[in-house]
Amino acid sequence: MMGQLGFGGGPLGGLFEPLDDATAAEALAAAWDGGIRYYDTSPHYGIGHSERRMGELLRDKPRDEFVVSTKVGRLLVPQDPQGRRDETFHVPATHRRVWDFSRDGVRRSLEDSLVRMGLDRIDVLYLHDAEQHFDDALRLGYPALAELRAEGVVSAIGAGMYDVGQLTTLVRETDVDVVMLAGGYTLLQQPALDTFLPACVERNVSVVAAGVFNSGILATHRPDANAKFDYRTATPEILARAHRIATICEAHNVTVPQAALAFPLLHPAITSIVLGMRNRTEVEQNLANFNTPVPPELWTALRTEGLLDDPQIASNA
């Protein structure tokens, strides 16, 4: 069982700003002490730094007490950093990424991840960021994952993506166990409602919701003009919508982050959410917000004001 709250490993790779080993270790220790038992990472996150740091915590824990997932699709090839920083994460450019969803590429990626993490197995293996390589991921990557599952190497397989249309195709045309949806079902937007989530319910596929703060705009109660929405500066329209949500939350003694964490789990297909966290303070704050009860009346009020598209809130809240 993943648990309803998981630790997302993106920030452990230096996403947006540098992160030292000690701060990363403190964040992971706080998560474990706070009861988090699902940990998600990827070779992409900091070209291996996230996996290494996560492994340093998990390899000393009883193996049956946690679930760990990582991803395939990019191989890490060593290179001379020559003083350069990685293109996406604040780490030295010691490796470059090479897209590879082939059978050999998937198996090599998994083997490399196990070495970096120092673990004997990965529980869940996802195809990662396959939007621009979807045909290869579907035709080559999925069968490779299915083979690993059949061999007992991994327990569950799926994909981590943001494109709800492609994820819907994957759910309908394959036998995946779980999918990680990035940003497609949040307090601010619910495009996954049309076809994706119904397909998951029909096919009995579990959904892990990622990006529930939409890159930061929902992580604070009253976001400022510099707030990020899906990795870009939020438009005035999005910012105004977030403030309207905040006003209704205030009337129900709830903060926006508390509502943003509670909302995805109202849908029957969604079993977990994952949060990227970089230090102890963020972990402790997220745990406190996650454990704060949200009154069902909030969802009714948001729907009445046209701020939620979810027709299932009334029955599930």
N, C-alpha and C positions, 0 to 999 in steps of 0.2 A: 504494500500500500504506500502510495506517495505521500499522503497527508495533504491537507487542504492548502497549506502554505509551504512553498519551496524557495530555496535560495538560488537566484539567478547569477551565474558567474561572469557576466559581461564586465562589470566594473573591476573584477579581480584581474582583468587583463589590461587595466589602465585606460578604460574607455572614458573619453572626454578630458581626463586629467591624470597625471602620474599617481601611482599607488605603490607604497613600499611594502615589503614582505611582512613587517611587523604589524602594520595597520590591517592588512588583509587577514593575517592570522587572528587578530583580535575580533574582526568581524565574523569570521567563521566560528570561532569559539563561542561568541555571544549567540550565534544562531543555534549551535548545538545545545548550549545551556538553556536556550529558550524553547527547546522542544522541536526545532525544525529537523526533519529527517529525510527531506528530498533535496538533492543538490544537482543542479543542471549546469553544464559547462560545454565548451566546444574548443577544438584546436584553433579556430578563428580568433577567439578572444585573447588578444595579446600574444598572438602566434605562440601559444603553448603556455604562457604564464598562468592563465586562469586554471588550466588543468593541473599544472604542477602545484600551485598553491592549494587548490582544493584537495588534491591527493595527500598533501602533507597533514591535513586534518584527518581525512577519512581513513587513511591506511592504519591508523592506530585505534580505530573504533571497531567494535564487534560488527563483523560484516553483515550479519542478518538484521541489524538494527537500522539500516539506512538504505535508501534507493538513490542511485546515481545514474544520470543520463549524460551522454555526450553526443557528438554529431559527426557526420561524414559528408564529404563532397569537396573538401579542400585538403590537399596534401601540403605539408610544410617542408620546403626544400631549403637547406642551409645556404647562406650566402654571407659575404663580407659586408657588415653594416656600413663601413666607411663613414662613420659618424652620422649616419642618417637615422631618422626616427621612422617607425612603422607608419604606413599610410593612414591607419584608422585608430590605432591605440598608442598610448604614450609609452612605448618601449623601444629599445634599439632594434633596428631592422636586421636581426640576425637570420631571419628566414623570409622566404617569399611564398605566397600561396599559389598553388596550381589546382585548378578545378579538375576533379576526377570522380565521376560517379560509376566507374567501371567496377566489375567484381573485384579485380585485383586492387584497385584503388581503395575501395571500401574496406577490404580486409587489411590492407596496409595501414590505413588511417586508424582503424580500431586498434591494431597492434601498437602503433606509435602512441596512441592515447593511454593504453594500459601501462606502457613504460613510463610515460611522463607522470601518471598519477600514482604509480606503484601499487596498483590494485590487481586482483586476480580475475576480476570480471566487471563488466558494465551491465547494468540492469536493462536500461532502455537506450536504444540507438535510433537517432533521427537523421533523415536526410535534411541537410541544412541549406537554407537560402537558395532553393532550387528554381526560383522564378525565371531566371534567364537560361536555365539549363533543364527545363522541366521534362522534355522528351527523354533526355539521357537519364534523368532521375527516375522516371517512370519505367523506362524500358530496360535499364541496366541496374540502377541503384536499388530499386525496390526488390527485384529478384535476389540480389546479393544479400539484402537484409533478411528476406524470407528464408534464405538458405542458412544464415547464421542462427536464426530463431529455431529452425528445424533441427539444427545440430546441437541446440542447447547452449550455444555460446552466449546468447543474450536472451532475456526473458520476453521483451516486448520491442516492437518496432513501430516507426511512424515517420513523421516529418515535422520540422519546425520552419514555418513560413508565415508571410503576411498576406499573400494573395488568396483570398477566400474562394475565388473561382477555381483555381488550380487545386487547392486543398479539397474542395468538394469533389473534383474529378478523382483525386487520389483515394478519397474515402469510398467512392462509389465503385471504382474499378479495381481495387486491391483489397487485401485482407490485413490492413494495418490495425494495430491495437490502440494507439494513442497518437494524437496530433497536438502540436504546440502552435497556437494561433497568436501571432504578434500584433497587438493593437486593434484587432478587428471586432472586439466585443468589450467596450468600455463604457463608463458613465457618459462619455461625450459622443460616442458613435457606436452603432451596432449593425454594420453591414453583414455580419455573419448570420443574422437572423433569417435572411431570405431563403437561402438554400443550404448553406454549410451546416449549421447546427441541426436542422431537421434531418439532414443526411446522416449525421453522427448518431442521432437518436435511433434512426431506422437501422443503421448498421452496427449499433452497439459499440461505437468507437468513443473512447474517453477523450476529453479535451482538456489541455492545460492552457490556461489563459496567461499570456505574457504581455508586457507592455501595457499593463492596466492603468498606469499613470500617463499614457500617451507621451512618453519622453520627458515628462516633468510637469506639464501644466496642471495635472491633477494631484501632484505630490504636495502642494501647498494649498491652504484654504482660499486665499485670495491672490492668484497669480498676478505678477506685474507684466508690463508691456514687453519684457524680454523673455517671457516664458516660452519654452519649447513645446511644440506640438508635432509629434511624429518626426523628430530630429530637425525641424525647421522652426524659425520664430513664428509664433502663433499669429494668425491674422486677427484683425480687430473683431471680426464676426465670431471666431472661435473663442477669443478672449471674453467677449460679451456673454456668450453662452455659458462659459465656465463661471462667470460672476453671477449669472442668473441661478445656476445650480447652487452656488455657495449661499445665496440668499435664502433659498428654500431649505437647504441643510441647516442653516442657523435657526430657522423657525422650529426645527425638530431637534435642536441641541446636538447636532452631528457636524463634524468637519467634512470637507470634501475628501481628504485622503481616507477617512474612515468609510465613507460611502463608496468610494472607488474600489476599495478592497472587498467590500461586502457584495457589491452588485454582481460580478460575474458568476459567483457561486450560486446565485438564485436559479440559474438555468440548469435543467436536469442533465445536460450533456457535459457540463463543466465540473470536473472533479477536483482541480487544483488551480492555484495561481502561483506564478513565480515572480519574485521581486529581485531586481539587481540591487545589491547593497555593497558598500565599499568600506564601512567602518562600524565600530561598535554602536555609536550613537544612532546611525540610520537603522541598524538591526533592532535596537531596543525600541525606537520610535515606531517602526513598522509593526513590531509584535504588539505593542500597546494599541495601536490603531486597529489592527486585525482582530484583536480580542475585545474590542468595544462593541457592544450590541447596537444594532441600527434598527429603529422602529419601522415596522412594515408600512406605517402611514407615510413615510418619506417617499417610498416608491409610487404610491398612489398620487401624492402631490406632484411629483415630477412628471408623471404621465399626464395628469390633468393640465399642466402647463405646457404640454407638447415637447418636453425635454427628454423623454424616453420613448423609444419605439418598440419596447418589448411587450408583446401581448400576454406573456406568461407571468409577469410580475405579480398580478393580483392573486393568482392561484398558488404561487410558490412562496410568496413572502409570508 
